[in-house]
Amino acid sequence: MDGAGVSDRPRLSVVISTLANYELLRRVLDAYERQDVPTGTFEVLVVSDRAEPDPDAVDAVLGERPYPVRRLTGRIPGLSANRNTGWQAAGGPLVLFTDDDTIPVSGLISEHLAWHDRYPDEEVVVVGLVRWAKGLKVTPFMQWLDYGVKLDFKSIAGIEASWAHVYGANSSIKRSFLERVGGYDEERLPYRYDDIDWGYRAREHGLRVLLNRRAVVDHWRPMSVEGWQLRAPVLAATEWKFCELHPDIPPWYWRMFNDAANRPPCGRGAARLARLVPRWMPWLGPRVWDRASIHWRQQIAPHFLAAWNQAAAGSELSVQPDVGALLAERAASSGGS
């Protein structure tokens, strides 16, 4: 579906992958109407997953917008294929990758554009912050995810980031550099680790990653232990495949969950107490949160390690969840803590 066009080439193309997430996608697209840049500065490419159960519903969400918008369809199921379809169809020299549950602040596009103007080298990738949306109830478990479990912005002291920070939820890349490096690995890494794998490969082409803390998207998706238990098997299968492709990179999630599984059970009380004790509280805070961290890792570890061990034994595991699995994960996260 094509929206209103503009005569001039857009400066930036926003690529959003989507799968059965209609109402939240509508909120995301509404927020692009409030960007603080002139009309025609950007276009939006919404890429439906090949497994999308209701393409007409996606078209209805796109509707009529004040900016150019198109719906495309990925070649095969998976986030990697969707991103490849998007950037290959992009009309702008800059491509901003983001998601159907990340709502942009009004200055998102202007900040990405300003930093690429400031750092024009082809190899520069600009990553923006992904934060929990203000309307969400952010649980202690969700706060724990911010400390390198889901994303790892807190480890970046200045603006220089690493290849491992090229997060597909909020990163802009020059299209010419995408052509140079090549696209996402849609056959072997269709879902999860796709952006990390791209960043790893881009190192050989002189990649430089910069963090712009003013380029922000609000992540509107509650997360829970139960939801992470459901996502753990696909995460394990994907990390196994990534480490098989790049044996010089140690398995980060496996080490984290394996360490937790080899400890005595602990931290249930600390996980409850974390609601009352902030991490920064002298002496007590670190003790409570360290034990809560062990507890949460131990709750997820069996689900992750069982799938990892199957992969290690030579079993073929899916690295692409089906629609039902994704919907189940969303439902579990919405109702969990």
Secondary structure, DSSP 8 states (H G I E B T S, - for coil): -B----SS--SEEEEEEESS-HHHHHHHHHHHTT-SS-TTSEEEEEEE-TT-S-HHHHHHHH-S-SS-EEEEE-SSSSHHHHHHHHHHH--SSEEEEEETTEEE-TTHHHHHHHHHHHS--TTEEEEEEEEE-TTS---HHHHHHTTTTS---TT--SSEE-GGG--TTEEEEEHHHHHHH----TTT-SSSSHHHHHHHHHGGGT-EEEEEEEEEEEE-----HHHHHHHHHHHHHHHHHHHHH-TTS--HHHHHHHHHHTS-S--HHHHHHTTTS-TTSTTHHHHHHHHHHHHHHHHHHHHHHHHHHHHHTT----SS--HHHHHHHHHHHHH--
